[in-house]
Amino acid sequence: MQAEQLDQQHLDQYLWRLQLPAKTLPPYDHTNTYIITNDIGEALLVDVGSDEGARQVNAWLKARALHLTGILLTHTHIDHIAGLRMLLEHTNPALPIHLHAAEVDRLDANLTFPYDKVLL
């Protein structure tokens, strides 16, 4: 799927919402992902979604020449984090990941993810 075909909304000058495919509870079939940008081409991603969602986010960022500088996870439900590893592999494995300290163990349980990349 091309970035232009995404269900996306430009909410504010620096804020976008993308509805990415995800295996979640019916009747929903997507995860809302937010991208916050700035005037110098940087982007912060809020929630990743699935592997397919991660591919779509990466294509969306490339189409706009945006450089991903970090990821904020609102929580660690699988429909919000499943594509995290894939996104990091296709962007920058050293990207900082921000999440609440109470979620770190859940992130590791879901992904077996190294703690040194997680900022609390």
Disulfide bonds with the S-S distance in Angstrom:
none
